[in-house]
Amino acid sequence: NEGHALYLAFLARKEGTKRGFLSKKATEASRWHEKWFALYQNVLFYFEGEQSCRPAGMYLLEGCSCE
């Protein structure tokens, strides 16, 4: 649910395994946009900026590994 996702996003921003800026391409024809990302367990959250509290989106990385 949304409340749980927001809590996990808060934890990701505070104590996530990896945090920082990455480039994200929204569609095939669009340009790249820099977003603030935070990895927590197997969920990668992205935010509009470093100070944003509410995630703009998230990716579930089930069965993936990050290096």
Secondary structure, DSSP 8 states (H G I E B T S, - for coil): -HHHHHHHHHHHHHH-SEEEEEEEE-STTS-EEEEEEEEETTEEEEESSTT--S-SEEEE-TT----
